Amino acid sequence: MTTPNRYGYDDATLQGIINATETSLQQMAQLNQNVLNIQAMLPQVNNSTSGMKLATAIGEWSGDFNVVKNQLDGLNAKATGLLQTNRSANNDADSASNGR
């Protein structure tokens, strides 16, 4: 059984957050690559009004993608930092209780 630390998140919870954000970032990177591939083909396959609307939507996607990616990167960094703090605090507490 894992014991929660003073920050309220145990190591397993934080590791779950880290793993989930890393998986999401990988999946989003692949999706973004697919969208960029469509964007590259768009002028050749649809140079009409609907094609221009799609190009606009892809431009909005790119901006939104970067915002979400940066937020997930930030969440991952915070969870990683907190996990390191937890482990350091646990090691310090173990050392103190063992008289080291």
Kinemage of the C-alpha trace (Angstrom):
@kinemage 1
@onewidth
@group {chain A} dominant
@subgroup {mainchain}
@vectorlist {calphas} color= white
{ca met a 1} P 0.000 0.000 0.000
{ca thr a 2} L 1.328 3.407 -0.876
{ca thr a 3} L 1.081 6.107 1.707
{ca pro a 4} L 0.074 9.603 0.675
{ca asn a 5} L 2.565 12.311 1.378
{ca arg a 6} L 1.958 15.733 2.749
{ca tyr a 7} L 1.117 17.070 -0.728
{ca gly a 8} L -1.833 14.659 -1.070
{ca tyr a 9} L -0.584 12.713 -4.106
{ca asp a 10} L 1.110 9.372 -3.716
{ca asp a 11} L 3.815 8.154 -6.087
{ca ala a 12} L 1.442 5.851 -7.980
{ca thr a 13} L -1.003 8.683 -8.705
{ca leu a 14} L 1.762 10.983 -9.902
{ca gln a 15} L 3.317 8.247 -12.040
{ca gly a 16} L -0.121 7.641 -13.558
{ca ile a 17} L -0.403 11.344 -14.456
{ca ile a 18} L 3.080 11.330 -15.959
{ca asn a 19} L 2.375 8.203 -18.022
{ca ala a 20} L -1.007 9.501 -19.199
{ca thr a 21} L 0.385 12.855 -20.311
{ca glu a 22} L 3.293 11.203 -22.122
{ca thr a 23} L 0.905 8.834 -23.929
{ca ser a 24} L -1.419 11.700 -24.820
{ca leu a 25} L 1.458 13.795 -26.130
{ca gln a 26} L 2.634 10.939 -28.348
{ca gln a 27} L -0.865 10.354 -29.721
{ca met a 28} L -1.400 14.065 -30.283
{ca ala a 29} L 1.922 14.361 -32.108
{ca gln a 30} L 0.824 11.628 -34.527
{ca leu a 31} L -2.569 13.270 -35.021
{ca asn a 32} L -0.910 16.631 -35.608
{ca gln a 33} L 1.363 15.070 -38.217
{ca asn a 34} L -1.694 13.691 -40.008
{ca val a 35} L -3.328 17.129 -39.974
{ca leu a 36} L -0.143 18.727 -41.321
{ca asn a 37} L -0.037 16.142 -44.109
{ca ile a 38} L -3.575 17.113 -45.100
{ca gln a 39} L -2.594 20.776 -44.977
{ca ala a 40} L 0.297 20.118 -47.355
{ca met a 41} L -1.981 18.343 -49.852
{ca leu a 42} L -4.872 20.775 -49.579
{ca pro a 43} L -3.861 23.301 -52.270
{ca gln a 44} L -3.514 20.482 -54.805
{ca val a 45} L -6.740 18.627 -54.039
{ca asn a 46} L -9.176 21.361 -53.011
{ca asn a 47} L -8.486 24.900 -54.125
{ca ser a 48} L -12.088 26.031 -53.718
{ca thr a 49} L -14.012 27.990 -51.111
{ca ser a 50} L -14.405 24.858 -49.014
{ca gly a 51} L -10.672 24.242 -49.316
{ca met a 52} L -9.961 27.749 -48.024
{ca lys a 53} L -12.328 27.169 -45.104
{ca leu a 54} L -10.557 23.917 -44.326
{ca ala a 55} L -7.188 25.680 -44.512
{ca thr a 56} L -8.463 28.245 -42.000
{ca ala a 57} L -9.661 25.472 -39.691
{ca ile a 58} L -6.288 23.747 -39.930
{ca gly a 59} L -4.588 27.020 -39.034
{ca glu a 60} L -6.789 27.254 -35.936
{ca trp a 61} L -6.007 23.618 -35.157
{ca ser a 62} L -2.284 24.353 -35.222
{ca gly a 63} L -2.647 27.156 -32.694
{ca asp a 64} L -4.923 25.117 -30.453
{ca phe a 65} L -2.643 22.092 -30.706
{ca asn a 66} L 0.338 24.080 -29.487
{ca val a 67} L -1.619 25.467 -26.519
{ca val a 68} L -2.780 22.001 -25.446
{ca lys a 69} L 0.672 20.499 -25.993
{ca asn a 70} L 2.290 23.186 -23.870
{ca gln a 71} L -0.280 22.672 -21.109
{ca leu a 72} L 0.285 18.906 -21.107
{ca asp a 73} L 4.052 19.444 -21.076
{ca gly a 74} L 3.601 21.773 -18.094
{ca leu a 75} L 1.391 19.291 -16.254
{ca asn a 76} L 3.907 16.550 -16.892
{ca ala a 77} L 6.773 18.702 -15.602
{ca lys a 78} L 4.845 19.619 -12.442
{ca ala a 79} L 3.898 15.994 -11.761
{ca thr a 80} L 7.487 14.886 -12.354
{ca gly a 81} L 8.800 17.584 -10.012
{ca leu a 82} L 6.291 16.674 -7.315
{ca leu a 83} L 7.148 12.989 -7.664
{ca gln a 84} L 10.827 13.821 -7.199
{ca thr a 85} L 9.958 15.956 -4.172
{ca asn a 86} L 7.891 13.114 -2.695
{ca arg a 87} L 10.692 10.637 -3.138
{ca ser a 88} L 13.259 13.033 -1.732
{ca ala a 89} L 11.057 13.771 1.293
{ca asn a 90} L 10.477 10.061 1.844
{ca asn a 91} L 14.213 9.373 1.644
{ca asp a 92} L 14.944 12.222 4.056
{ca ala a 93} L 12.295 10.930 6.478
{ca asp a 94} L 13.668 7.382 6.238
{ca ser a 95} L 17.187 8.628 6.879
{ca ala a 96} L 16.055 10.671 9.873
{ca ser a 97} L 14.122 7.759 11.379
{ca asn a 98} L 17.122 5.482 10.913
{ca gly a 99} L 19.395 7.985 12.653
{ca arg a 100} L 21.483 8.807 9.584
